[in-house]
Amino acid sequence: MKQKIYQVDAFADRLFSGNPAAVCVLPHWIENELMQNIAMENNLAETAFVVKEEDRYHIRWFTPELEVDLCGHATLASAFVLFTYYDITGNSIPFYSGRSGELAVTKEANGYLTLDFPSDTLKEVPMMPELNAALGIAPLQIFKGKTDYLLIYSSQAEIEEMNPNFFLLDAIDARGIIVSAPGTDVDFVSRFFAPRCGVSEDPVTGSAHTSLIPYWAQRLEKSKLVAKQLSARGGTILCEFKGARVNISGKAIPYLIGEIIL
């Protein structure tokens, strides 16, 4: 059996930036173990598997170690692959996730792809000494979302200088840790750490912005924002808060088209 595979840099306007994701558009679902092994072999933050069922595309996401509930950059990469290499009519693709429900991606006239994702619900929680120890800098506030912690800091410099202890972070009971602060030339900046998923630091994390956008939209009292994720590869995200939903926009660049021999 041969399976075509694509690798795309998501939230990127040039090659070797943004967040690389692998995409497999399948004729039908394959075994969970096989999808996990493919993701492990790819050794990227996420591999997306997509199957067309009736009038929408069902999507699942795997890190090298486990399946996750939601992934923004691999959904954006999947939409790019479908728009570019498959017979898609119209400018919007409906996706469905058994873990996160209805999703969609729209191709904009300016070359951006816009994710329509559910907003996360945040609850402020008390300070956590184990997080302070792992990150080395105490935050101003800590919020708990569906799968991640969001830690708010006062300056972009704190986010840039942070040097986490990933051994200690791995002990935190969460998919990942988002750290964020006001930006110097954008509305807000962030970084995302997910050692429990096999990803020490994710380059650009679309799903983290389902938490970040509601927080910063309310704090800054504006619905449209520009964000940067301050990883080594980096990426710019255009954001819009729409209440129960958020729009997360970025570009994508193709890197590789190949075949998996199974």
SEBABA-540265 format. One line per 5 residues: number of its first residue (from 1); their letters; for each residue x, y, z of C-alpha. Coordinates in steps of 0.1 Angstrom, whole numbers, plus 5000, padded with zeros to 4 digits. Each point is the difference from the previous one (the first is absolute). Layout:
REM SEBABA-540265
NUM = A = X,Y,Z  ...
END
This chain:
REM SEBABA-540265
1 = MKQKI = 5000,5000,5000  5012,5035,4991  4986,5031,5017  5008,5036,4987  5013,5023,5027
6 = YQVDA = 5004,5038,5000  5021,5022,5023  4989,5036,5003  5014,5029,5020  4969,5016,5016
11 = FADRL = 4997,5035,5013  5030,5008,4977  5005,5025,4972  5034,4984,4990  5015,4966,5001
16 = FSGNP = 5016,4987,5032  4979,5022,5022  4967,4995,5018  4990,4965,5011  5005,4969,4978
21 = AAVCV = 4972,4975,4999  4996,4968,4980  4967,4992,4983  4986,4967,4987  4967,5001,4981
26 = LPHWI = 4987,4965,5003  4974,4981,4979  4987,4985,5033  5011,4998,5036  5029,4978,5009
31 = ENELM = 5009,4984,5034  5007,5024,5028  5033,4983,5007  5011,5005,4964  4992,5037,5001
36 = QNIAM = 5019,5004,5033  5030,4982,4985  4999,5022,4969  5000,5031,5023  5028,4986,5021
41 = ENNLA = 5021,4993,4968  4993,5035,4987  5012,5015,5034  4982,5033,4994  4978,5017,5025
46 = ETAFV = 4969,4987,4982  4990,4978,4972  4964,5005,4988  4979,4972,4984  4970,5010,4979
51 = VKEED = 4972,4979,4986  4971,5014,4979  4966,4988,5013  4970,5013,4981  5003,5038,4998
56 = RYHIR = 5027,5007,5025  5035,4989,5010  5006,4981,5032  5033,5008,5016  5022,4985,5027
61 = WFTPE = 5034,5012,5013  5029,4980,5015  5032,5012,5017  5029,4975,5001  4986,4987,5032
66 = LEVDL = 4962,5003,5000  4968,5012,4984  4989,5036,5009  4966,5016,5002  5007,5030,4978
71 = CGHAT = 5029,5013,4978  4999,5033,4981  5031,4999,4979  4994,4965,4987  4964,5009,4992
76 = LASAF = 5013,5030,4981  5026,4978,4982  4972,4975,4991  4979,5027,4985  5029,5013,4980
81 = VLFTY = 5006,4964,4986  4963,4996,4991  4998,5034,4984  5032,4996,4981  5001,4963,4989
86 = YDITG = 4964,4988,5001  4969,5009,4982  4984,5025,5024  4973,5023,4988  4993,5032,5019
91 = NSIPF = 5021,5018,5025  4990,4982,5032  5007,4964,5013  4978,4985,5027  5020,4978,5024
96 = YSGRS = 4987,4979,5029  5018,4986,5030  4985,4974,5023  5018,5017,5028  4994,5037,4992
101 = GELAV = 4969,5001,4978  4994,5022,4970  5030,5019,4985  5005,5018,4968  5028,5017,4979
106 = TKEAN = 4994,5028,4976  5024,5011,4972  5002,5038,5000  5008,5022,4970  5032,5012,5016
111 = GYLTL = 5015,4965,5001  4992,4993,5037  4982,4970,5012  4975,5006,5029  4992,4974,5026
116 = DFPSD = 4965,5002,5016  5005,4983,5034  4981,4999,5033  5011,5025,5026  5015,4985,5032
121 = TLKEV = 4985,5007,5034  5025,5012,5025  4999,4999,5038  5025,5018,5022  5017,4977,5024
126 = PMMPE = 5024,5007,5030  5037,5003,4995  5018,4966,4995  5035,4998,5015  5008,4970,4977
131 = LNAAL = 4994,5022,4970  5021,5028,5014  5028,4975,5006  4997,4986,4965  5000,5033,4982
136 = GIAPL = 5023,5020,5023  4977,5031,4999  4969,5005,5020  4970,5011,4979  4975,5028,5009
141 = QIFKG = 4970,4976,4994  4993,4964,4992  4970,4987,4981  4989,4964,4993  4983,4992,4967
146 = KTDYL = 4987,4968,4986  5034,4984,4996  5027,5027,5007  5011,5025,5026  5004,5036,4989
151 = LIYSS = 5025,5021,5020  5000,5038,4996  5031,5020,5003  5007,5038,4999  5025,5003,4972
156 = QAEIE = 5011,4984,4967  5036,4999,5013  4989,4975,5027  4985,4977,4974  5031,5003,4978
161 = EMNPN = 5024,4993,5028  4981,4970,5015  5021,4968,5002  4976,4973,5013  5010,4969,5019
166 = FFLLD = 4982,4974,4978  5005,4972,5025  4980,5020,5025  4975,5011,4974  4994,4964,4990
171 = AIDAR = 4986,4994,5035  4972,5026,4995  4966,4984,4994  4991,5018,4967  5004,4996,4963
176 = GIIVS = 5022,5031,4999  5010,5033,5016  4994,5033,4983  5020,5031,5011  4989,5034,4987
181 = APGTD = 5005,5037,5004  4993,5033,4982  5021,5003,4968  5023,5029,4991  4989,5002,4964
186 = VDFVS = 4969,4977,5000  4971,4997,5024  5014,4970,5019  5027,4974,4998  5002,4964,5013
191 = RFFAP = 5019,4968,5002  4987,4964,5004  5016,4971,5018  4986,4965,4998  5025,4974,5012
196 = RCGVS = 4972,4976,5010  4991,4998,4963  5036,4994,4989  5004,5036,4989  5023,5021,5023
201 = EDPVT = 4991,5033,4983  4976,5003,4971  5010,5025,4973  4965,5015,4994  4969,4986,5017
206 = GSAHT = 4966,5008,4985  4980,4982,5027  5017,5020,5027  4985,5031,4985  4965,4987,5008
211 = SLIPY = 5010,5009,5036  5022,5031,4992  4975,5018,4977  4971,5001,5026  5024,5012,5027
216 = WAQRL = 5017,5028,4980  4968,5011,4982  4984,5007,5033  5030,5015,5017  5008,5023,4970
221 = EKSKL = 4964,5006,4992  5003,4993,4963  4988,4971,4979  5028,4999,4973  5036,4995,5011
226 = VAKQL = 5034,4991,4987  5021,4975,5019  5035,4985,4998  5012,4967,5013  5036,5005,5011
231 = SARGG = 5015,4966,4993  5033,4996,4981  4981,4996,4967  4973,5026,5009  4967,5008,4985
236 = TILCE = 4974,5028,4996  4964,4993,5007  4970,5022,4991  4973,4996,5026  4963,5009,5003
241 = FKGAR = 4978,4994,5031  4964,4991,4991  4986,4990,5034  4995,4962,4999  5024,4997,4970
246 = VNISG = 5034,5014,4991  5015,5006,4966  5037,4992,4997  5017,5009,4967  5034,4993,4985
251 = KAIPY = 5018,4990,4968  5015,4966,4990  5030,4989,4979  5004,4965,4985  5033,4983,5008
256 = LIGEI = 4997,4963,4990  4978,4976,4981  5008,4963,5003  4987,4965,5005  4999,4978,5030
261 = IL = 5007,4963,4992  4979,4979,5025
END
